[in-house]
Amino acid sequence: MELFHNLIFGFSVALTGQNLLYCFVGCLLGTLIGVLPGIGPLATIAMLLPLTYNVPPVAAIIMLAGIYYGAMYGGSTTSILVNLPGETASVITCLDGYQMARQGRAGAALAIAALGSFFAGTVCTIIISVFGPPLANMALEFASPEYFSLMLMGLVTATVLGHGSVLKSLAMVVMGLLLSTVGTDIFSNVDRFSFGISELLDGIPFVIIAVGVFAFGEIVSNLSNPEERVLFTSKMGSLYPTRQDLKQSVGPVMRGTALGAFLGVLPGTTPSIATFASYVLETKVAKDVSRFGKGAIEGVAGPEAANNADAQCKFIPMLTLGIPASGTMAMILGALMIQGIAPGPQVMTRNPDLFWGLIASMWCGNLMLLLLNLPLIGLWVSLLKVPYRFLFPAIIAFAAIGVYSTKSVAVDLYVAALFGILGVTWRMLDLSPIPMLLGFVLGPFMEENLRRTLQVSNGNLGVFLTRPISLAFVIVSALILMVMSLPAIRKKRHQIGD
Amino acid sequence: MKLELRNNKDFWAGLLLIGMGSGAMIIARNYRFGGVTNMGPGFFPTVLGGLLTAFGLCILIMGLLRNVKIQRGPSLRVLITLMGALILFGILLEHAGFLPAMVTLVFLSATAGREFKVREALVLTGVMTFIMTAVFIWGLGLPYPLIKGF
């Protein structure tokens, strides 16, 4: 009963008044900042990071975890209410969540997101404590070929989400990969595509692309075609989900949790892969696929649960291997180092209070979020009643600060403006920016693992097919691609027939 | 059938992709390409640029065959106003301080709206500037001077 012992120990750390308070403050601030349109979890954590510098290590990481969950939930809220994803993972929530909000069901969407996330959080707390160590050992066996094939699979999945032509989606994935090569090459220290701008040496920050392409692009198209911006129904309907909503969400939440937990453990995957995968799974399971993209509650419940499950399980590779599996994890890793803790396999033995305290406080954080957000849904929904002509300058102001405050250089704002123009052009030409975003996020890991693989295998590309796990990923990618191109052929035939 | 290129969606999409892809390939020629065993910094960008160009070419040809029209373009006035406001915000933030930058950003953005009213926009600018200052400067303690150079 070592596990039981460990969990009790964890709760004894998390439930001290001081740590509980830090957890609460983290959740509250995270939600407050994260709910601001255009500011995703990454920007939120970056902004709140300095607050944790003067706090003891255990309390600091507990507070950061609270900020992380709060920001994630806040991000979903803005996706649902104003269609502005703060992070790739929330892009999926926009698809159906925003449509639900347009139909006056924002309250139900937000409540399902909160409940689904809480369920996923509870399950994952147990998963981490039971399977954490053995799962970490399994992920430890992954080498570069597996990582590369895994990411390949993620990117192929991403093309599912680009509306319309598969060819254009694939092209946009490549575009994202290409954009990710901007900055110093880690192998040779050569600076690529920086055009002599020293601020670009670290690459294009994710926030800039997210804000430029999504936030600004959305605002420009809303203002350009005011008649097309369908107004929300004046009556908001019930703030809470109906019995039918809850019934429809149980399955998606369970499946989303399972997917998110599994994918979350693998370092190198982003929460976006889990949410993408969950969404795709729901469209496959559903009897009536045509409802998706038009406000299907399954399209919110599944991905939101997957998102939270993934976010929580991301702590496994970070705490056990010292590998930050996402941008936000990298930020938390940095915060740990500031506290003088070297993350890695030794954390579990050397700082058991930190490891188990964090796990226990994850659950406390999730509970706090639920208690915090269910009563506040009405407040978030009332945000919608503000006329757009007041809302959009405010969104731009927040987004501009979000972009600037990550590094405090004005060049980032100019690059964001450039991406605003690019994003608007892409939209006009039906080039979906969503696959681009995923390609951009995975690009550096893909290049690194490809180069490392080929170095080790002496240039033999067959290595991706001879390693069983890698082969499985490659086969799945090929299958998805094949299935994907079928409807395109059908559609084309249809058009020719017209 | 006369080929209309000016509004041909896929033609322009293809052209944009070809432009960005081949542009990347040309720039990447300055970086060492290396071999399959030992990839240089130019390998990945060159291959990706080539792929993008190839995709672009396919999309362009599809555009010539199908000739799908661009349905709704963005308003150039809105785009220029908003992106201009953003750039001006950056310049003012570095040289004049947080307050003038924020006032300019909010007011200029507001002019991009269709139902623009000067008085309303002025009130909005005042309120937003106060909120932003309260949240980010006083609340979060971001180290940006309110006014610079006076």
Contacts between the chains, C-beta under 8 A, distances in Angstrom:
chain1	res1	chain2	res2	distance
A	47	B	140	5.8
A	47	B	142	7.7
A	48	B	140	7.3
A	50	B	141	7.2
A	165	B	59	7.6
A	165	B	62	7.9
A	167	B	55	6.2
A	167	B	58	5.9
A	167	B	59	6.0
A	167	B	62	7.4
A	168	B	13	6.8
A	168	B	55	7.9
A	168	B	59	6.3
A	170	B	55	6.3
A	171	B	17	5.4
A	171	B	52	6.3
A	171	B	55	3.7
A	171	B	56	6.7
A	171	B	59	6.7
A	174	B	21	7.9
A	174	B	48	5.5
A	174	B	51	4.9
A	174	B	52	4.9
A	174	B	55	6.5
A	175	B	17	7.3
A	175	B	20	6.9
A	175	B	52	6.2
A	177	B	44	7.8
A	177	B	48	5.3
A	178	B	20	7.5
A	178	B	21	7.6
A	178	B	24	5.6
A	178	B	45	6.4
A	178	B	48	4.5
A	178	B	49	6.5
A	178	B	52	6.3
A	181	B	44	5.9
A	181	B	45	4.8
A	181	B	48	7.2
A	185	B	31	7.6
A	185	B	41	3.9
A	187	B	39	7.9
A	187	B	41	6.8
A	188	B	32	7.1
A	188	B	40	6.7
A	188	B	41	4.7
A	190	B	31	5.5
A	190	B	32	7.4
A	190	B	41	4.2
A	192	B	28	7.3
A	192	B	31	6.0
A	192	B	41	6.0
A	192	B	45	6.3
A	193	B	24	7.3
A	193	B	27	6.2
A	193	B	45	7.4
A	216	B	82	6.5
A	216	B	83	7.5
A	216	B	86	7.7
A	219	B	82	6.7
A	220	B	74	5.3
A	220	B	75	7.6
A	220	B	78	5.4
A	220	B	79	5.3
A	220	B	82	6.1
A	221	B	74	5.9
A	223	B	75	6.8
A	223	B	78	4.5
A	223	B	82	7.9
A	223	B	112	5.7
A	223	B	113	6.3
A	223	B	114	7.1
A	224	B	72	7.4
A	224	B	73	7.5
A	224	B	74	4.5
A	224	B	75	3.8
A	224	B	78	5.4
A	224	B	79	7.8
A	225	B	72	5.5
A	226	B	114	5.5
A	228	B	72	7.2
A	388	B	113	7.7
A	389	B	110	7.2
A	389	B	113	4.4
A	389	B	114	7.9
A	389	B	115	5.3
A	389	B	116	7.4
A	389	B	120	7.6
A	390	B	124	5.8
A	392	B	109	6.9
A	392	B	112	7.9
A	392	B	113	6.9
A	393	B	105	7.9
A	393	B	106	4.9
A	393	B	107	7.9
A	393	B	109	4.1
A	393	B	110	4.6
A	393	B	113	7.9
A	393	B	121	8.0
A	393	B	124	6.2
A	393	B	125	7.9
A	393	B	128	6.6
A	394	B	106	7.7
A	394	B	124	7.9
A	394	B	128	5.6
A	396	B	82	6.8
A	396	B	85	7.2
A	396	B	86	7.5
A	396	B	105	6.8
A	396	B	106	7.7
A	396	B	109	4.7
A	397	B	102	6.6
A	397	B	105	5.9
A	397	B	106	5.4
A	397	B	109	7.5
A	397	B	128	5.6
A	397	B	132	5.7
A	398	B	132	7.7
A	400	B	86	6.1
A	400	B	89	5.4
A	400	B	105	6.0
A	401	B	132	6.6
A	401	B	136	5.8
A	401	B	142	8.0
A	404	B	90	7.3
A	404	B	93	6.6
A	405	B	136	7.3
A	405	B	142	5.8
A	408	B	143	8.0
A	408	B	144	7.7
A	410	B	90	3.6
A	410	B	91	6.7
A	410	B	93	6.1
A	410	B	94	4.8
A	411	B	90	7.7
A	412	B	90	8.0
A	413	B	86	5.6
A	413	B	87	6.7
A	413	B	89	6.2
A	413	B	90	3.6
A	413	B	93	7.8
A	414	B	86	7.9
A	414	B	87	5.7
A	414	B	90	5.9
A	416	B	86	6.5
A	417	B	83	4.2
A	417	B	86	4.5
A	417	B	87	5.4
A	420	B	79	7.6
A	420	B	82	7.0
A	420	B	83	5.4
A	420	B	86	7.2
A	421	B	79	6.5
A	421	B	83	6.0
A	424	B	74	4.7
A	424	B	79	5.9
A	425	B	16	6.9
A	427	B	74	7.7
A	428	B	9	8.0
A	428	B	70	6.1
A	428	B	72	7.6
A	428	B	73	5.6
A	428	B	74	6.2
A	429	B	9	5.7
A	429	B	10	7.8
A	429	B	12	5.6
A	429	B	13	3.9
A	429	B	16	6.6
A	429	B	70	7.3
A	430	B	9	6.0
A	430	B	10	7.9
A	430	B	13	6.7
A	431	B	13	5.6
A	431	B	16	7.6
A	431	B	17	7.7
A	447	B	44	4.7
A	450	B	39	7.5
A	450	B	44	7.4
A	451	B	39	4.8
A	451	B	43	7.8
A	451	B	44	7.7
A	454	B	36	5.8
A	454	B	37	6.3
A	454	B	39	6.4
A	455	B	37	6.7
A	455	B	38	6.5
A	455	B	39	7.8
A	458	B	37	5.6
A	459	B	35	6.8
A	459	B	36	3.8
A	459	B	37	3.7
A	461	B	36	7.5
A	495	B	66	7.3
